[in-house]
Amino acid sequence: MNEPEIDRRLLEILVCPVTKGPLEWRPQTRELISRQAGLAFPVRDGVPIMLPDEARTLDE
């Protein structure tokens, strides 16, 4: 089954809701990563969930 990709145009305009910094797409985990905030925002059915309460803390 193909996993939904995030639209590249959407990725260009989305920013982290905490830091307003850039996000990077991680297709393996289907998350948008904010390195500045140390958070990973889930993408469900192709829809980014940009709520800080829904994000997980990066373990890296």
PDB file of N, CA, C and O in Angstrom:
ATOM      1  N   MET A   1       0.840  -1.183   0.000  1.00  0.00           N
ATOM      2  CA  MET A   1       0.000   0.000   0.000  1.00  0.00           C
ATOM      3  C   MET A   1       0.879   1.238   0.000  1.00  0.00           C
ATOM      4  O   MET A   1       1.825   1.322   0.783  1.00  0.00           O
ATOM      5  N   ASN A   2       0.586   2.192  -0.858  1.00  0.00           N
ATOM      6  CA  ASN A   2       1.342   3.432  -0.913  1.00  0.00           C
ATOM      7  C   ASN A   2       0.954   4.347   0.229  1.00  0.00           C
ATOM      8  O   ASN A   2      -0.227   4.569   0.494  1.00  0.00           O
ATOM      9  N   GLU A   3       1.965   4.874   0.901  1.00  0.00           N
ATOM     10  CA  GLU A   3       1.724   5.849   1.958  1.00  0.00           C
ATOM     11  C   GLU A   3       1.526   7.213   1.304  1.00  0.00           C
ATOM     12  O   GLU A   3       2.206   7.535   0.330  1.00  0.00           O
ATOM     13  N   PRO A   4       0.606   8.014   1.830  1.00  0.00           N
ATOM     14  CA  PRO A   4       0.423   9.336   1.243  1.00  0.00           C
ATOM     15  C   PRO A   4       1.657  10.197   1.463  1.00  0.00           C
ATOM     16  O   PRO A   4       2.226  10.231   2.554  1.00  0.00           O
ATOM     17  N   GLU A   5       2.052  10.878   0.425  1.00  0.00           N
ATOM     18  CA  GLU A   5       3.155  11.832   0.504  1.00  0.00           C
ATOM     19  C   GLU A   5       2.581  13.185   0.858  1.00  0.00           C
ATOM     20  O   GLU A   5       1.394  13.440   0.654  1.00  0.00           O
ATOM     21  N   ILE A   6       3.415  14.041   1.381  1.00  0.00           N
ATOM     22  CA  ILE A   6       2.975  15.402   1.655  1.00  0.00           C
ATOM     23  C   ILE A   6       3.255  16.243   0.410  1.00  0.00           C
ATOM     24  O   ILE A   6       4.291  16.081  -0.234  1.00  0.00           O
ATOM     25  N   ASP A   7       2.353  17.116   0.085  1.00  0.00           N
ATOM     26  CA  ASP A   7       2.500  17.990  -1.072  1.00  0.00           C
ATOM     27  C   ASP A   7       3.701  18.914  -0.853  1.00  0.00           C
ATOM     28  O   ASP A   7       3.776  19.606   0.162  1.00  0.00           O
ATOM     29  N   ARG A   8       4.626  18.923  -1.793  1.00  0.00           N
ATOM     30  CA  ARG A   8       5.848  19.735  -1.671  1.00  0.00           C
ATOM     31  C   ARG A   8       5.529  21.228  -1.549  1.00  0.00           C
ATOM     32  O   ARG A   8       6.236  21.957  -0.853  1.00  0.00           O
ATOM     33  N   ARG A   9       4.483  21.679  -2.213  1.00  0.00           N
ATOM     34  CA  ARG A   9       4.100  23.103  -2.101  1.00  0.00           C
ATOM     35  C   ARG A   9       3.644  23.416  -0.687  1.00  0.00           C
ATOM     36  O   ARG A   9       3.935  24.489  -0.158  1.00  0.00           O
ATOM     37  N   LEU A  10       2.931  22.482  -0.077  1.00  0.00           N
ATOM     38  CA  LEU A  10       2.495  22.664   1.304  1.00  0.00           C
ATOM     39  C   LEU A  10       3.704  22.700   2.237  1.00  0.00           C
ATOM     40  O   LEU A  10       3.758  23.520   3.153  1.00  0.00           O
ATOM     41  N   LEU A  11       4.657  21.828   2.010  1.00  0.00           N
ATOM     42  CA  LEU A  11       5.863  21.788   2.831  1.00  0.00           C
ATOM     43  C   LEU A  11       6.639  23.103   2.752  1.00  0.00           C
ATOM     44  O   LEU A  11       7.255  23.522   3.733  1.00  0.00           O
ATOM     45  N   GLU A  12       6.610  23.748   1.597  1.00  0.00           N
ATOM     46  CA  GLU A  12       7.313  25.024   1.429  1.00  0.00           C
ATOM     47  C   GLU A  12       6.696  26.148   2.254  1.00  0.00           C
ATOM     48  O   GLU A  12       7.403  27.072   2.656  1.00  0.00           O
ATOM     49  N   ILE A  13       5.388  26.087   2.515  1.00  0.00           N
ATOM     50  CA  ILE A  13       4.747  27.192   3.237  1.00  0.00           C
ATOM     51  C   ILE A  13       4.493  26.898   4.714  1.00  0.00           C
ATOM     52  O   ILE A  13       4.286  27.823   5.499  1.00  0.00           O
ATOM     53  N   LEU A  14       4.506  25.624   5.098  1.00  0.00           N
ATOM     54  CA  LEU A  14       4.287  25.286   6.504  1.00  0.00           C
ATOM     55  C   LEU A  14       5.511  25.639   7.339  1.00  0.00           C
ATOM     56  O   LEU A  14       6.645  25.486   6.885  1.00  0.00           O
ATOM     57  N   VAL A  15       5.280  26.107   8.551  1.00  0.00           N
ATOM     58  CA  VAL A  15       6.354  26.343   9.512  1.00  0.00           C
ATOM     59  C   VAL A  15       5.957  25.713  10.842  1.00  0.00           C
ATOM     60  O   VAL A  15       4.791  25.394  11.073  1.00  0.00           O
ATOM     61  N   CYS A  16       6.930  25.545  11.692  1.00  0.00           N
ATOM     62  CA  CYS A  16       6.674  25.017  13.025  1.00  0.00           C
ATOM     63  C   CYS A  16       5.794  26.002  13.789  1.00  0.00           C
ATOM     64  O   CYS A  16       6.102  27.193  13.819  1.00  0.00           O
ATOM     65  N   PRO A  17       4.718  25.542  14.402  1.00  0.00           N
ATOM     66  CA  PRO A  17       3.844  26.453  15.141  1.00  0.00           C
ATOM     67  C   PRO A  17       4.485  26.973  16.434  1.00  0.00           C
ATOM     68  O   PRO A  17       4.000  27.945  17.013  1.00  0.00           O
ATOM     69  N   VAL A  18       5.549  26.346  16.881  1.00  0.00           N
ATOM     70  CA  VAL A  18       6.218  26.767  18.115  1.00  0.00           C
ATOM     71  C   VAL A  18       7.303  27.797  17.826  1.00  0.00           C
ATOM     72  O   VAL A  18       7.354  28.847  18.467  1.00  0.00           O
ATOM     73  N   THR A  19       8.180  27.494  16.851  1.00  0.00           N
ATOM     74  CA  THR A  19       9.339  28.355  16.578  1.00  0.00           C
ATOM     75  C   THR A  19       9.195  29.203  15.322  1.00  0.00           C
ATOM     76  O   THR A  19       9.967  30.138  15.112  1.00  0.00           O
ATOM     77  N   LYS A  20       8.216  28.883  14.490  1.00  0.00           N
ATOM     78  CA  LYS A  20       8.044  29.508  13.167  1.00  0.00           C
ATOM     79  C   LYS A  20       9.204  29.178  12.228  1.00  0.00           C
ATOM     80  O   LYS A  20       9.394  29.837  11.205  1.00  0.00           O
ATOM     81  N   GLY A  21       9.974  28.155  12.584  1.00  0.00           N
ATOM     82  CA  GLY A  21      11.100  27.719  11.771  1.00  0.00           C
ATOM     83  C   GLY A  21      10.689  26.689  10.737  1.00  0.00           C
ATOM     84  O   GLY A  21       9.527  26.286  10.682  1.00  0.00           O
ATOM     85  N   PRO A  22      11.654  26.255   9.906  1.00  0.00           N
ATOM     86  CA  PRO A  22      11.363  25.303   8.830  1.00  0.00           C
ATOM     87  C   PRO A  22      11.061  23.906   9.363  1.00  0.00           C
ATOM     88  O   PRO A  22      11.432  23.538  10.477  1.00  0.00           O
ATOM     89  N   LEU A  23      10.373  23.152   8.518  1.00  0.00           N
ATOM     90  CA  LEU A  23      10.036  21.761   8.817  1.00  0.00           C
ATOM     91  C   LEU A  23      10.641  20.874   7.745  1.00  0.00           C
ATOM     92  O   LEU A  23      10.803  21.300   6.602  1.00  0.00           O
ATOM     93  N   GLU A  24      10.970  19.661   8.101  1.00  0.00           N
ATOM     94  CA  GLU A  24      11.418  18.696   7.092  1.00  0.00           C
ATOM     95  C   GLU A  24      10.528  17.466   7.156  1.00  0.00           C
ATOM     96  O   GLU A  24      10.084  17.053   8.227  1.00  0.00           O
ATOM     97  N   TRP A  25      10.280  16.895   5.997  1.00  0.00           N
ATOM     98  CA  TRP A  25       9.400  15.725   5.872  1.00  0.00           C
ATOM     99  C   TRP A  25      10.224  14.471   6.081  1.00  0.00           C
ATOM    100  O   TRP A  25      11.279  14.303   5.470  1.00  0.00           O
ATOM    101  N   ARG A  26       9.744  13.592   6.941  1.00  0.00           N
ATOM    102  CA  ARG A  26      10.381  12.302   7.188  1.00  0.00           C
ATOM    103  C   ARG A  26       9.390  11.209   6.782  1.00  0.00           C
ATOM    104  O   ARG A  26       8.528  10.831   7.576  1.00  0.00           O
ATOM    105  N   PRO A  27       9.507  10.695   5.538  1.00  0.00           N
ATOM    106  CA  PRO A  27       8.515   9.737   5.042  1.00  0.00           C
ATOM    107  C   PRO A  27       8.498   8.408   5.799  1.00  0.00           C
ATOM    108  O   PRO A  27       7.456   7.753   5.857  1.00  0.00           O
ATOM    109  N   GLN A  28       9.625   7.996   6.379  1.00  0.00           N
ATOM    110  CA  GLN A  28       9.670   6.716   7.091  1.00  0.00           C
ATOM    111  C   GLN A  28       8.689   6.703   8.261  1.00  0.00           C
ATOM    112  O   GLN A  28       8.047   5.687   8.526  1.00  0.00           O
ATOM    113  N   THR A  29       8.575   7.835   8.960  1.00  0.00           N
ATOM    114  CA  THR A  29       7.697   7.915  10.131  1.00  0.00           C
ATOM    115  C   THR A  29       6.440   8.732   9.854  1.00  0.00           C
ATOM    116  O   THR A  29       5.577   8.861  10.722  1.00  0.00           O
ATOM    117  N   ARG A  30       6.335   9.286   8.639  1.00  0.00           N
ATOM    118  CA  ARG A  30       5.202  10.139   8.234  1.00  0.00           C
ATOM    119  C   ARG A  30       5.022  11.287   9.233  1.00  0.00           C
ATOM    120  O   ARG A  30       3.947  11.492   9.797  1.00  0.00           O
ATOM    121  N   GLU A  31       6.126  12.027   9.428  1.00  0.00           N
ATOM    122  CA  GLU A  31       6.122  13.147  10.361  1.00  0.00           C
ATOM    123  C   GLU A  31       6.815  14.348   9.739  1.00  0.00           C
ATOM    124  O   GLU A  31       7.680  14.214   8.874  1.00  0.00           O
ATOM    125  N   LEU A  32       6.413  15.523  10.203  1.00  0.00           N
ATOM    126  CA  LEU A  32       7.111  16.760   9.888  1.00  0.00           C
ATOM    127  C   LEU A  32       7.975  17.089  11.098  1.00  0.00           C
ATOM    128  O   LEU A  32       7.487  17.155  12.226  1.00  0.00           O
ATOM    129  N   ILE A  33       9.261  17.295  10.849  1.00  0.00           N
ATOM    130  CA  ILE A  33      10.233  17.475  11.920  1.00  0.00           C
ATOM    131  C   ILE A  33      10.613  18.945  12.048  1.00  0.00           C
ATOM    132  O   ILE A  33      10.941  19.608  11.064  1.00  0.00           O
ATOM    133  N   SER A  34      10.561  19.435  13.275  1.00  0.00           N
ATOM    134  CA  SER A  34      11.093  20.755  13.611  1.00  0.00           C
ATOM    135  C   SER A  34      12.329  20.528  14.463  1.00  0.00           C
ATOM    136  O   SER A  34      12.227  20.205  15.646  1.00  0.00           O
ATOM    137  N   ARG A  35      13.496  20.698  13.857  1.00  0.00           N
ATOM    138  CA  ARG A  35      14.741  20.498  14.609  1.00  0.00           C
ATOM    139  C   ARG A  35      14.897  21.575  15.682  1.00  0.00           C
ATOM    140  O   ARG A  35      15.397  21.299  16.772  1.00  0.00           O
ATOM    141  N   GLN A  36      14.469  22.796  15.374  1.00  0.00           N
ATOM    142  CA  GLN A  36      14.594  23.890  16.347  1.00  0.00           C
ATOM    143  C   GLN A  36      13.793  23.610  17.611  1.00  0.00           C
ATOM    144  O   GLN A  36      14.273  23.864  18.716  1.00  0.00           O
ATOM    145  N   ALA A  37      12.596  23.096  17.463  1.00  0.00           N
ATOM    146  CA  ALA A  37      11.736  22.817  18.618  1.00  0.00           C
ATOM    147  C   ALA A  37      11.972  21.420  19.190  1.00  0.00           C
ATOM    148  O   ALA A  37      11.570  21.128  20.316  1.00  0.00           O
ATOM    149  N   GLY A  38      12.632  20.553  18.403  1.00  0.00           N
ATOM    150  CA  GLY A  38      12.828  19.178  18.849  1.00  0.00           C
ATOM    151  C   GLY A  38      11.534  18.388  18.866  1.00  0.00           C
ATOM    152  O   GLY A  38      11.328  17.526  19.721  1.00  0.00           O
ATOM    153  N   LEU A  39      10.647  18.698  17.893  1.00  0.00           N
ATOM    154  CA  LEU A  39       9.335  18.062  17.842  1.00  0.00           C
ATOM    155  C   LEU A  39       9.096  17.402  16.495  1.00  0.00           C
ATOM    156  O   LEU A  39       9.639  17.823  15.473  1.00  0.00           O
ATOM    157  N   ALA A  40       8.275  16.360  16.511  1.00  0.00           N
ATOM    158  CA  ALA A  40       7.843  15.670  15.298  1.00  0.00           C
ATOM    159  C   ALA A  40       6.324  15.725  15.245  1.00  0.00           C
ATOM    160  O   ALA A  40       5.646  15.208  16.133  1.00  0.00           O
ATOM    161  N   PHE A  41       5.792  16.353  14.201  1.00  0.00           N
ATOM    162  CA  PHE A  41       4.352  16.503  14.029  1.00  0.00           C
ATOM    163  C   PHE A  41       3.845  15.403  13.098  1.00  0.00           C
ATOM    164  O   PHE A  41       4.392  15.224  12.010  1.00  0.00           O
ATOM    165  N   PRO A  42       2.814  14.667  13.500  1.00  0.00           N
ATOM    166  CA  PRO A  42       2.313  13.571  12.669  1.00  0.00           C
ATOM    167  C   PRO A  42       1.568  14.075  11.434  1.00  0.00           C
ATOM    168  O   PRO A  42       0.999  15.167  11.424  1.00  0.00           O
ATOM    169  N   VAL A  43       1.591  13.244  10.399  1.00  0.00           N
ATOM    170  CA  VAL A  43       0.793  13.491   9.197  1.00  0.00           C
ATOM    171  C   VAL A  43      -0.134  12.293   9.067  1.00  0.00           C
ATOM    172  O   VAL A  43       0.320  11.163   8.891  1.00  0.00           O
ATOM    173  N   ARG A  44      -1.430  12.545   9.156  1.00  0.00           N
ATOM    174  CA  ARG A  44      -2.427  11.470   9.100  1.00  0.00           C
ATOM    175  C   ARG A  44      -3.279  11.629   7.853  1.00  0.00           C
ATOM    176  O   ARG A  44      -3.904  12.669   7.644  1.00  0.00           O
ATOM    177  N   ASP A  45      -3.300  10.597   7.030  1.00  0.00           N
ATOM    178  CA  ASP A  45      -4.050  10.617   5.767  1.00  0.00           C
ATOM    179  C   ASP A  45      -3.677  11.829   4.922  1.00  0.00           C
ATOM    180  O   ASP A  45      -4.532  12.427   4.270  1.00  0.00           O
ATOM    181  N   GLY A  46      -2.393  12.187   4.939  1.00  0.00           N
ATOM    182  CA  GLY A  46      -1.904  13.306   4.145  1.00  0.00           C
ATOM    183  C   GLY A  46      -2.142  14.670   4.757  1.00  0.00           C
ATOM    184  O   GLY A  46      -1.816  15.685   4.142  1.00  0.00           O
ATOM    185  N   VAL A  47      -2.706  14.719   5.963  1.00  0.00           N
ATOM    186  CA  VAL A  47      -3.021  15.994   6.623  1.00  0.00           C
ATOM    187  C   VAL A  47      -2.058  16.212   7.793  1.00  0.00           C
ATOM    188  O   VAL A  47      -2.044  15.417   8.733  1.00  0.00           O
ATOM    189  N   PRO A  48      -1.247  17.288   7.748  1.00  0.00           N
ATOM    190  CA  PRO A  48      -0.353  17.575   8.865  1.00  0.00           C
ATOM    191  C   PRO A  48      -1.145  17.990  10.106  1.00  0.00           C
ATOM    192  O   PRO A  48      -2.032  18.840  10.027  1.00  0.00           O
ATOM    193  N   ILE A  49      -0.823  17.396  11.234  1.00  0.00           N
ATOM    194  CA  ILE A  49      -1.449  17.743  12.511  1.00  0.00           C
ATOM    195  C   ILE A  49      -0.458  18.653  13.240  1.00  0.00           C
ATOM    196  O   ILE A  49       0.480  18.181  13.883  1.00  0.00           O
ATOM    197  N   MET A  50      -0.681  19.957  13.130  1.00  0.00           N
ATOM    198  CA  MET A  50       0.292  20.942  13.597  1.00  0.00           C
ATOM    199  C   MET A  50       0.001  21.455  15.008  1.00  0.00           C
ATOM    200  O   MET A  50       0.302  22.605  15.325  1.00  0.00           O
ATOM    201  N   LEU A  51      -0.569  20.626  15.835  1.00  0.00           N
ATOM    202  CA  LEU A  51      -0.858  20.993  17.219  1.00  0.00           C
ATOM    203  C   LEU A  51       0.305  20.540  18.103  1.00  0.00           C
ATOM    204  O   LEU A  51       0.657  19.361  18.095  1.00  0.00           O
ATOM    205  N   PRO A  52       0.905  21.455  18.863  1.00  0.00           N
ATOM    206  CA  PRO A  52       2.022  21.062  19.727  1.00  0.00           C
ATOM    207  C   PRO A  52       1.672  19.913  20.677  1.00  0.00           C
ATOM    208  O   PRO A  52       2.534  19.091  20.987  1.00  0.00           O
ATOM    209  N   ASP A  53       0.436  19.846  21.136  1.00  0.00           N
ATOM    210  CA  ASP A  53       0.024  18.755  22.028  1.00  0.00           C
ATOM    211  C   ASP A  53       0.011  17.393  21.331  1.00  0.00           C
ATOM    212  O   ASP A  53       0.089  16.361  21.997  1.00  0.00           O
ATOM    213  N   GLU A  54      -0.087  17.380  20.003  1.00  0.00           N
ATOM    214  CA  GLU A  54      -0.098  16.130  19.235  1.00  0.00           C
ATOM    215  C   GLU A  54       1.304  15.709  18.798  1.00  0.00           C
ATOM    216  O   GLU A  54       1.496  14.583  18.339  1.00  0.00           O
ATOM    217  N   ALA A  55       2.281  16.597  18.936  1.00  0.00           N
ATOM    218  CA  ALA A  55       3.654  16.308  18.504  1.00  0.00           C
ATOM    219  C   ALA A  55       4.361  15.443  19.539  1.00  0.00           C
ATOM    220  O   ALA A  55       4.031  15.455  20.725  1.00  0.00           O
ATOM    221  N   ARG A  56       5.341  14.694  19.053  1.00  0.00           N
ATOM    222  CA  ARG A  56       6.171  13.927  19.980  1.00  0.00           C
ATOM    223  C   ARG A  56       7.540  14.599  20.051  1.00  0.00           C
ATOM    224  O   ARG A  56       7.982  15.243  19.099  1.00  0.00           O
ATOM    225  N   THR A  57       8.196  14.437  21.187  1.00  0.00           N
ATOM    226  CA  THR A  57       9.537  14.982  21.372  1.00  0.00           C
ATOM    227  C   THR A  57      10.533  14.088  20.651  1.00  0.00           C
ATOM    228  O   THR A  57      10.450  12.862  20.731  1.00  0.00           O
ATOM    229  N   LEU A  58      11.475  14.708  19.945  1.00  0.00           N
ATOM    230  CA  LEU A  58      12.499  13.936  19.245  1.00  0.00           C
ATOM    231  C   LEU A  58      13.467  13.328  20.247  1.00  0.00           C
ATOM    232  O   LEU A  58      13.872  13.974  21.213  1.00  0.00           O
ATOM    233  N   ASP A  59      13.827  12.087  20.003  1.00  0.00           N
ATOM    234  CA  ASP A  59      14.738  11.371  20.891  1.00  0.00           C
ATOM    235  C   ASP A  59      16.193  11.540  20.487  1.00  0.00           C
ATOM    236  O   ASP A  59      17.100  11.112  21.201  1.00  0.00           O
ATOM    237  N   GLU A  60      16.410  12.164  19.341  1.00  0.00           N
ATOM    238  CA  GLU A  60      17.752  12.234  18.752  1.00  0.00           C
ATOM    239  C   GLU A  60      18.675  13.127  19.537  1.00  0.00           C
ATOM    240  O   GLU A  60      19.839  13.288  19.168  1.00  0.00           O
TER     241      GLU A  60
END
